[in-house]
Amino acid sequence: MRSFIQFVEQKSEEQKNLKATIDKLPKKHRMLLANFKIKLTCKNTLDNDTNHIGNINKYDIVVAAPWNYGREFTTLHEIAHLVFEKLVTEKQKQEWNKLCKKFYNKKPKMNCEEVFCMVYASNYSTHHIETYNIPELTDFIKTLD
């Protein structure tokens, strides 16, 4: 019985932390999440998918617990994919691609959408990841408020 109580308490704590993270986002971004359920898993990668730490399905966002990134960062990264797809205009995407290539020597190690998601996640995380804390890039993210 004690382990069940601990399980329930843990889930409650996760939901509280998830709500606090989402509350930091701009209203338009939060509204995108209205129909989504965010599911947190406990493995380094997703079940049956060792190449990914997050995924957006029709009404679910599934987030793993990777070794190198915090849960908050990983969750924000997946939300950023949704923001990029639904809120960033084609003109803004072109502008982003130019900025991305400028700061990553015209050959980013990942595609520009992934860089967007990393910068977005770092920008809204409690603890920024210095690699993605580039003022010109974070300024762009802030224009999407």
C-alpha positions in Angstrom: 0.0 0.0 0.0 2.8 2.4 0.8 4.3 2.1 -2.7 0.9 2.9 -4.2 0.7 6.1 -2.1 4.3 7.0 -3.1 3.3 6.5 -6.7 0.3 8.8 -6.4 2.3 11.4 -4.6 5.0 11.3 -7.3 2.4 11.7 -10.1 0.9 14.6 -8.2 4.3 16.3 -7.9 5.0 15.7 -11.6 1.6 17.3 -12.6 2.3 20.3 -10.3 5.7 20.8 -11.9 4.3 20.4 -15.4 1.7 23.0 -14.7 4.3 25.4 -13.4 6.4 25.0 -16.5 3.4 25.5 -18.8 2.3 28.5 -16.9 5.6 30.2 -17.8 4.7 30.1 -21.5 3.0 32.8 -23.5 -0.8 32.6 -23.6 -0.8 31.6 -27.4 1.6 28.8 -26.7 -0.4 27.5 -23.7 -3.6 27.6 -25.8 -2.0 25.2 -28.3 -1.7 22.6 -25.5 -5.4 22.8 -24.5 -6.3 19.5 -26.3 -3.1 17.7 -25.5 -2.2 15.3 -22.7 1.5 15.3 -21.7 2.7 11.8 -20.7 6.0 11.5 -18.9 7.9 8.2 -19.1 10.8 7.1 -17.0 13.3 5.8 -19.6 16.1 7.5 -21.4 14.3 7.2 -24.7 10.7 6.4 -25.8 9.3 2.9 -25.7 10.1 1.1 -29.0 12.0 4.1 -30.2 15.6 4.4 -29.1 16.3 7.4 -31.3 13.9 9.8 -29.7 13.2 11.4 -26.3 9.9 12.9 -27.2 7.0 12.6 -29.6 3.8 14.4 -30.5 0.9 12.2 -31.4 -2.6 13.4 -32.3 -3.6 14.4 -28.8 -0.6 13.3 -26.7 2.9 14.6 -26.1 5.1 11.9 -24.8 8.4 12.8 -23.1 11.1 10.5 -21.9 13.7 11.3 -19.1 17.0 11.5 -21.0 20.3 11.3 -19.2 21.7 14.6 -20.7 18.7 16.9 -20.3 16.2 17.7 -17.6 12.6 16.8 -17.8 11.5 20.4 -18.0 13.9 21.1 -20.9 12.7 18.0 -22.8 9.1 18.8 -22.3 9.6 22.4 -23.5 11.5 21.0 -26.5 8.5 19.0 -27.6 6.1 21.9 -27.0 8.5 23.9 -29.2 7.9 21.5 -32.1 4.2 22.3 -31.8 4.8 26.0 -31.6 7.1 25.9 -34.7 4.5 23.9 -36.7 1.3 25.9 -35.6 2.4 29.4 -34.7 5.6 30.3 -36.6 4.7 31.7 -40.0 6.6 30.8 -43.2 8.2 34.3 -43.2 9.3 33.8 -39.6 10.7 30.3 -40.5 12.8 31.8 -43.2 14.1 34.5 -40.8 14.9 31.8 -38.3 16.7 29.7 -40.8 19.0 32.6 -41.7 19.7 33.3 -38.0 20.3 29.6 -37.3 22.8 29.2 -40.1 24.6 32.4 -39.1 25.2 31.2 -35.6 26.0 27.6 -36.5 28.5 28.4 -39.2 26.0 27.7 -42.0 26.1 24.0 -41.1 24.2 23.3 -37.9 24.7 19.8 -36.4 20.9 19.5 -36.4 18.3 21.0 -38.7 17.0 24.5 -37.9 13.7 23.3 -36.4 15.7 21.3 -33.9 17.8 24.3 -33.1 14.6 26.3 -32.7 13.3 23.7 -30.2 16.6 23.7 -28.2 16.7 27.5 -28.0 13.0 27.7 -27.1 13.4 25.1 -24.4 16.5 26.8 -23.0 14.7 30.2 -23.0 11.7 29.0 -21.0 13.6 26.5 -18.7 14.3 27.4 -15.1 18.0 26.6 -15.8 19.2 27.7 -19.3 21.5 25.6 -21.3 24.4 27.9 -22.2 25.0 26.3 -25.6 21.6 27.6 -26.7 21.6 30.9 -24.8 22.5 33.1 -27.8 20.9 36.6 -27.4 19.9 37.0 -31.1 18.3 33.6 -31.1 16.5 34.0 -27.8 15.3 37.5 -28.9 13.7 35.8 -31.9 11.9 33.3 -29.6 10.6 36.2 -27.5 9.0 37.9 -30.5 6.7 34.9 -30.7 5.0 35.8 -27.4 
